[in-house]
Amino acid sequence: MVLIGGPRQVGKTTVALDILGGDEGHPASFNWDYADDRRILLAGALPPDQPLVVLDEIHKYKQWRNFIKGLYDKKKSRISFLITGSAWMQLRRSAGAGYGCCCTCSPRPGVRCKSPMT
C-alpha cells in the first residue's frame, strides 16, 4: 500500500491515473467524490483481475482508516493499493505503521508531481 498526500492541485490524482494508463474510467480507479465509486467500494466489489487499485480522496469517508485496513487485510495477497488524498497530515497520522509507504507531493511554482512511470 502506498499513500500519496499533499496540498490540493499538485498532481496526486494525475500520478495515480498515469500509473493506470491515464484513464479516469479505468476499472481499478475509484474516487470517493463519485457516488457510483462509493457504492462499489462500500459493497466491497473491487475488480478481481486488477493487481493495483487506486483509492482517490478516500479520506473523506469518516471511517476510511478501518475501511482501508479491512480491504488491505482481506485482499493484500492479490491487490496492491495506491491511496491519494489532500488531507496529508490526517493521512500520515492515521495510516497505521507497517501498512505501507507514505509519499508527499509538494507544490512548487509551475511544477506538478510527475508519475514515476514517465
N, C-alpha and C positions, 0 to 999 in steps of 0.2 A: 504494500500500500504506500502510495506517495501522496502527500498533501502539498498543494501549491496554494500559497496565500499571498496577499499583498493588497495594496490600495486598489480602488476602482480604476478601471480602464488602463491597466498596464499590460494586458495581454494574457492573462491566466487562461481564459477560455480559448483563446486563439491557439495557445500552445497545446492544450488538450485536444482540440479539434485537429490540429496539424498532425498529431500522433495518430489519430484515427483516419487520416487521409483528407482532412479539411472539410468533411461533410457533416453539417449540424443535424442532418437527418439520419446519421449512422445509427444502426440498431443498438450500439453499445454506448451511445451518448444520451445522458439523462440530465435535464435541467430542472431543478426544483421549482423554478418560476413557471414552468409549463404544466398545466393541470393534467394532461394525459400522462406525462412522465411521472408525476407524483402518484397517480393511480397505479401505474405499472410497478413502481418501486415499492409502494406500500403493500401491494399484493405479493411481492417477492418474486415477480416474474422476470428475472434477468434472462437475457438471451443465452441459451445453453452452449452455443457454438462460438462465443466471443471470449478470447483469452484476457481481454482488457475491457473494463467498464469504467466510463468517466461519469462521476457524480459532480455536477456543477451547481454551486450555490446551496448545497445540502445543509449547510449550517443554519439556514433559515427555518429548518424544521426543529421545533423545540426539543425533541428527543433524538436529535441526529447522532449523538455520540453512541448511545446504546443501539440505535438502528444500524449504524455502520459496523459496530463491533459484532453484532449478530450476523450481518451479511458476511463479514470477513471470517468469523469463526466457522460458519457453515460452508463457505464456498472457497476458502483460501487455497485449496489444492487444485482448483480448476480455473479460478478467475483472479486476476490482479486488479487492483482498484487505483484510480487516479482521481483525487478529490480536490476540487478548487473552491475557493471562496474568498470574499473580500474581508471577512471578519478574522483577519490573520491572528491577532493576539488571542482571540477566543479559540481559534483552531489550535494554536500552539499549546495553550494551557490545557485544553481539554482532550487532546488527541489520545493520550494514554501512551505510556512508554512501552516500547517493544513491538508496536504495531506497524511502524513504517518510518519513512523518511519525510522530513519537512523541508520545503523549499520556499523561498520568498522571491517574488517578482517585485523589483524596486523601480519606482518611476525616475526617469531621467529625461530632461527636455529633449523631445524629438526621437527618443529611443523606446522601442517596445520590446517586451520579453520575446525571445525567439525560441522556437522549438529546437530541442537538441537533435532532432532528426533532419534539420535543414542545414 
